[in-house]
């Protein structure tokens, strides 16, 4: 199974902008966050294929996961 992971803003520091990850097993967003060493309390928005998603979502082959830190604006 392959999942494309896109990181935004501060999550790119010391990591990458986007990467295709391969897994031999079912994987959730929470699993990917553990791999990337991103704590749940650091999260802002999670999108799977452009739709808002929850941390316990099980990903499917060829899903695109976008991970954003909290966003502030004015």
KARAFEN-V400820 format. One record per residue. N is the residue number from 1. RES is the residue in one small letter. PSI is psi in whole degrees, 0 to 359 (* if undefined). Layout:
N_RES_PSI, N_RES_PSI
This chain:
1_x_140, 2_x_141, 3_x_134, 4_x_128, 5_x_126, 6_x_129, 7_x_145, 8_x_154, 9_x_230, 10_x_340, 11_x_344, 12_x_340, 13_x_118, 14_x_5, 15_x_232, 16_x_169, 17_x_313, 18_x_147, 19_x_145, 20_x_122, 21_x_141, 22_x_140, 23_x_145, 24_x_10, 25_x_168, 26_x_139, 27_x_143, 28_x_169, 29_x_320, 30_x_319, 31_x_316, 32_x_321, 33_x_322, 34_x_316, 35_x_320, 36_x_358, 37_x_45, 38_x_122, 39_x_148, 40_x_325, 41_x_352, 42_x_351, 43_x_147, 44_x_288, 45_x_138, 46_x_127, 47_x_136, 48_x_118, 49_x_37, 50_x_0, 51_x_142, 52_x_143, 53_x_162, 54_x_159, 55_x_334, 56_x_8, 57_x_132, 58_x_128, 59_x_154, 60_x_163, 61_x_133, 62_x_11, 63_x_154, 64_x_118, 65_x_124, 66_x_130, 67_x_120, 68_x_142, 69_x_175, 70_x_142, 71_x_133, 72_x_150, 73_x_181, 74_x_*
